[in-house]
């Protein structure tokens, strides 16, 4: 009952409970940034990729631990949560089984699911008060996830596929979200409860400084557009917002699209539309031919900065050290793999509202919150 006592003390102090978090598989810090903005004290981010170290620490208050989560223990996590009222374990475990390159694999193999299983191991060892996990939508109905869920004994859980656009993320991004609590029933707050509204490409990047392909803004090296071949430049000039390569003259079409087998691949070589959300940002979102990543008006692909903004990173989020050369492949990967900070903020606000409600109930005279009396999903 220690956590309920601390929550009650927090309510007695007239404040919300102090939630301390650790972000596993933190990447460039999108989830951490959103949680911090919501009011969560994220003490550390953990990732094996050294390229994540600078953007994480340059934009977030927590430590960056360049470490394999398989080397972490529950005791390590407990030391990071020390002094908080409520502990949180967060993360987005990479899910190789759902990669387009792994469709023929046995999705139940431990090797494929290693990181999700490691996340479950750390939950079992550390027993955090709160858990959140964000992942691909396909995870929701998989047997391995159901096994992971069965391991959350003593937790009340909520999980579902979230349309990020409903929460003001200006892109068509659907993600699976799980939140769990040892304190009692929990759920993700609705967009109307948080005051979020749908956003568009125009509302996000409509006022960005114009660029030509292959150039960068002198005041922001991340606002850089990849160069284009002469052929692709002709193609984008023949493209209309929301259209596809099907509207091009036959001479501009790729050989694969001229064959019957390629007719179904319409979601490439397209421009975005100003009045709609962008397509899902991927690690290759800086390339015109990699999806509908053409700028709605200018003859180029979106810039790295525009991709980050469409992911809801703030306009001055730092991805590259001052004076360092911008590598499109590296920065694109950091942006495309990130949890949208707005989604992190939604999760954080939901967790804080939940912990505050528990604290207020605990502070009421004669009310005892039973930590074991949780409601299964």
C-alpha positions in Angstrom: 0.0 0.0 0.0 3.1 2.3 0.0 2.2 3.9 -3.4 -1.3 4.7 -2.2 0.2 6.3 0.9 2.4 8.5 -1.2 -0.5 9.4 -3.5 -2.5 10.4 -0.5 0.4 12.5 0.8 0.6 14.2 -2.6 -3.1 15.0 -2.5 -2.7 16.3 1.0 0.1 18.6 -0.2 -2.4 20.0 -2.8 -0.4 18.6 -5.7 -0.5 15.7 -8.1 1.5 12.6 -7.4 5.1 12.7 -8.7 5.4 10.2 -11.5 9.0 9.1 -12.4 9.5 7.3 -15.7 12.0 5.3 -17.6 11.7 5.2 -21.4 13.0 2.0 -23.0 13.8 2.0 -26.7 13.7 5.8 -26.4 15.0 6.6 -29.8 15.4 10.4 -30.4 13.1 11.1 -27.5 9.6 11.6 -29.0 7.7 9.6 -26.2 9.9 11.2 -23.5 9.3 14.7 -24.8 5.5 14.2 -24.8 5.5 12.6 -21.3 7.6 15.5 -19.9 5.4 18.0 -21.5 2.4 16.4 -19.8 4.2 16.6 -16.4 6.0 13.2 -16.0 9.5 13.2 -14.6 11.3 11.0 -17.1 14.6 10.2 -15.4 16.2 8.2 -18.2 15.9 7.0 -21.8 17.5 3.7 -22.8 18.5 2.8 -26.4 21.3 0.8 -28.1 21.6 3.3 -31.0 24.4 5.8 -30.3 22.8 8.2 -32.8 20.0 8.8 -30.4 22.2 10.2 -27.6 22.5 13.7 -28.9 18.8 14.4 -29.8 17.6 12.8 -26.6 19.8 14.7 -24.2 19.7 18.0 -26.2 15.9 18.2 -25.9 15.0 16.3 -22.7 16.0 16.5 -19.1 16.6 12.8 -18.5 19.8 10.8 -18.8 20.5 8.8 -21.9 21.7 5.2 -21.3 23.3 3.7 -24.4 22.6 0.2 -23.3 21.0 -3.1 -24.4 17.8 -3.5 -22.4 18.8 -7.2 -22.0 21.5 -6.0 -19.6 19.0 -4.0 -17.4 17.5 -5.4 -14.3 14.6 -4.5 -12.1 17.0 -3.2 -9.5 18.5 -0.8 -12.1 15.0 0.6 -12.8 14.1 0.9 -9.1 17.2 3.1 -8.5 16.1 5.4 -11.3 12.6 5.8 -9.7 13.9 6.5 -6.2 12.0 9.3 -4.4 8.9 9.3 -6.7 5.3 8.7 -5.6 4.6 6.6 -8.7 6.9 4.6 -11.0 6.4 4.3 -14.7 8.0 2.0 -17.3 7.4 3.2 -20.8 8.6 2.1 -24.2 8.1 1.0 -27.8 9.7 -2.4 -28.2 10.8 -3.0 -31.8 8.7 -5.7 -33.4 10.6 -7.4 -36.2 7.9 -10.0 -36.8 5.7 -7.3 -38.4 8.4 -6.0 -40.7 7.5 -6.3 -44.4 10.7 -8.2 -44.7 9.8 -10.9 -42.2 6.4 -12.1 -43.4 7.7 -15.7 -43.9 9.1 -16.0 -40.4 7.5 -17.9 -37.5 6.1 -14.9 -35.6 6.3 -16.9 -32.3 10.1 -17.3 -32.3 11.9 -15.8 -29.2 14.5 -14.2 -31.5 11.9 -12.1 -33.3 10.0 -11.2 -30.1 13.1 -10.7 -28.0 12.5 -7.0 -27.1 8.9 -7.4 -26.3 9.8 -10.4 -24.0 12.5 -8.3 -22.4 10.0 -5.5 -21.7 7.8 -8.1 -20.0 10.7 -9.4 -18.0 11.5 -6.0 -16.7 7.9 -5.4 -15.8 7.9 -8.7 -13.8 11.2 -7.8 -12.1 10.5 -4.2 -11.3 6.7 -4.2 -10.8 6.3 -0.5 -11.8 3.1 1.2 -10.7 2.3 2.2 -14.3 3.2 0.9 -17.7 2.7 2.2 -21.2 3.7 0.6 -24.5 3.2 1.9 -28.0 3.6 -0.3 -31.1 2.3 -1.3 -34.5 -1.4 -1.9 -34.8 -0.8 -5.5 -35.9 0.4 -6.4 -32.4 -3.1 -6.1 -31.0 -4.4 -9.4 -32.2 -1.2 -11.5 -32.0 -0.9 -14.5 -29.7 2.4 -13.3 -28.4 0.9 -10.1 -27.2 -1.9 -12.0 -25.5 0.8 -14.0 -23.7 2.5 -10.7 -22.7 -0.9 -9.4 -21.4 -1.4 -12.6 -19.4 1.9 -11.7 -17.6 0.5 -8.4 -16.3 -1.1 -10.0 -13.2 -2.2 -7.4 -10.7 -2.6 -4.7 -13.3 -5.7 -3.1 -14.7 -5.1 -2.6 -18.4 -6.5 -0.6 -21.3 -5.3 -1.1 -24.8 -6.4 -0.3 -28.3 -5.5 1.1 -31.7 -5.3 4.9 -31.6 -5.9 7.1 -34.7 -3.3 9.7 -33.9 -5.0 12.2 -36.3 -7.9 12.4 -33.8 -5.5 13.8 -31.2 -4.2 16.5 -33.5 -1.2 14.7 -35.0 -1.3 15.9 -38.6 -0.7 12.6 -40.2 -2.6 9.3 -40.9 -0.9 7.3 -38.2 -2.5 4.4 -36.4 -0.7 3.0 -33.4 -1.4 0.4 -30.8 -1.2 1.8 -27.2 -1.3 -0.1 -23.9 -1.5 1.6 -20.5 -1.6 -0.4 -17.3 -1.8 0.4 -13.6 -1.4 -1.4 -10.3 -3.5 1.4 -8.7 -6.9 0.7 -10.3 -8.9 0.9 -13.5 -7.3 3.1 -16.2 -8.1 4.3 -19.7 -6.7 6.6 -22.3 -8.4 10.0 -22.3 -10.5 10.9 -25.4 -9.6 13.7 -27.7 -12.6 15.7 -26.6 -11.5 15.4 -23.0 -8.1 16.8 -23.8 -9.3 19.5 -26.2 -7.5 18.2 -29.3 -8.8 18.7 -32.8 -7.7 17.2 -36.2 -4.8 19.0 -37.9 -3.8 19.3 -41.5 -0.6 19.5 -43.5 -1.2 23.3 -44.0 -1.7 23.9 -40.2 1.6 22.1 -39.6 4.0 23.2 -42.3 2.1 25.7 -44.5 4.2 28.6 -43.3 7.6 27.0 -43.5 10.2 28.8 -45.6 10.2 27.7 -49.2 13.0 25.5 -50.5 14.1 24.0 -53.8 15.1 20.4 -54.1 18.6 19.7 -52.9 18.8 22.8 -50.7 18.6 23.7 -47.0 17.4 26.7 -45.0 20.5 28.7 -43.9 18.9 29.2 -40.5 17.9 25.6 -39.9 20.1 22.8 -41.4 17.3 20.3 -40.7 14.9 22.1 -43.0 16.7 20.4 -45.9 15.1 18.8 -49.0 16.8 15.9 -50.7 18.0 16.3 -54.2 16.0 14.9 -57.1 17.0 13.5 -60.5 15.9 15.2 -63.6 13.4 12.5 -64.2 11.8 12.8 -60.8 11.7 16.5 -61.1 9.6 16.1 -64.3 7.5 13.6 -62.4 6.7 15.8 -59.5 5.9 18.7 -61.8 3.3 16.4 -63.4 1.8 15.5 -60.0 -1.2 17.1 -58.4 -1.9 17.1 -54.6 -3.6 13.8 -53.7 -2.9 12.3 -57.1 -0.5 9.5 -58.2 1.7 8.4 -60.9 -1.4 7.2 -62.8 -1.9 10.8 -64.0 1.5 11.1 -65.6 2.2 10.6 -69.3 3.2 7.0 -69.9 6.8 8.1 -70.7 7.3 9.3 -67.0 6.0 6.1 -65.4 8.5 3.6 -63.9 8.8 0.3 -65.7 7.3 -1.6 -62.8 4.2 0.6 -62.9 3.7 -0.1 -66.6 3.3 -3.8 -65.8 0.0 -5.2 -64.6 1.6 -6.4 -61.4 2.6 -2.9 -60.4 -0.8 -1.3 -61.0 -1.8 -1.6 -57.4 1.1 0.4 -56.0 -0.5 3.8 -56.1 0.7 5.2 -52.8 4.1 6.3 -54.1 5.3 9.3 -56.1 2.5 11.4 -54.7 2.1 14.9 -53.4 0.4 15.6 -50.0 -2.7 17.7 -49.8 -2.8 20.9 -47.8 -6.3 20.3 -46.3 -5.7 16.7 -45.1 -3.4 15.0 -42.7 -0.1 13.7 -44.2 0.5 10.0 -44.8 2.3 8.1 -42.1 5.9 9.4 -41.6 8.4 6.6 -42.3 12.2 6.4 -42.1 12.3 7.2 -45.8 9.8 10.1 -45.7 12.4 12.5 -47.2 12.2 10.8 -50.6 9.6 11.6 -53.2 9.5 8.1 -54.6 9.1 6.4 -51.2 5.4 7.3 -50.6 3.2 10.3 -50.8 6.0 12.5 -49.5 5.9 15.2 -52.2 5.4 18.8 -51.0 1.8 19.9 -51.8 3.0 22.9 -53.8 6.8 23.1 -54.2 8.6 20.7 -56.6 10.4 18.7 -54.0 9.9 16.1 -51.3 9.2 17.3 -47.8 12.2 18.4 -45.7 13.5 16.6 -42.7 12.2 19.4 -40.5 8.8 19.3 -42.1 8.7 15.5 -41.5 9.6 16.1 -37.8 6.9 18.8 -37.5 4.3 16.4 -39.0 5.4 14.0 -36.3 4.6 16.8 -33.8 8.2 17.5 -32.8 8.6 21.2 -32.0 10.1 23.3 -34.7 13.5 23.7 -32.9 14.0 20.1 -31.8 17.6 19.3 -32.2 18.6 16.2 -34.1 22.2 17.1 -35.2 25.0 18.7 -33.2 25.9 22.2 -34.3 28.2 22.2 -37.3 27.7 18.5 -37.9 26.7 17.3 -41.4 23.1 16.4 -41.8 22.8 12.8 -42.9 19.3 12.2 -44.5 19.3 8.5 -43.8 20.2 8.9 -40.1 17.9 11.8 -39.3 15.1 10.3 -41.4 15.3 7.1 -39.4 15.2 9.0 -36.1 12.2 10.9 -37.2 10.3 8.0 -38.8 10.9 5.6 -35.9 9.8 8.1 -33.2 6.7 8.0 -31.2 4.9 11.3 -32.0 5.5 13.6 -29.0 1.8 14.5 -29.1 0.8 10.9 -28.6 3.3 10.8 -25.7 1.6 13.8 -24.2 -1.8 12.2 -24.6 -0.5 9.1 -22.7 1.2 11.3 -20.1 -1.9 13.3 -19.4 -4.0 10.2 -19.1 -1.5 8.7 -16.6 -1.4 11.8 -14.5 -5.2 12.1 -14.5 -5.4 8.5 -13.4 -2.8 8.9 -10.6 -4.4 12.2 -9.4 -7.8 10.5 -9.2 -6.3 7.7 -7.1 -4.6 10.3 -4.9 -7.9 12.2 -4.4 -9.8 9.1 -3.5 -7.0 8.1 -1.1 -7.2 11.5 0.6 -11.0 11.2 1.3 -11.7 10.4 4.9 -12.7 6.8 5.4 -11.7 5.7 1.9 -9.2 2.9 1.4 -7.8 2.1 -2.1 -7.2 -1.6 -2.4 -4.2 -2.0 -4.7 -5.2 -5.6 -5.5 -8.8 -4.8 -6.4 -8.1 -4.0 -10.1 -10.5 -4.6 -13.0 -9.1 -6.7 -15.8 -9.4 -5.4 -19.4 
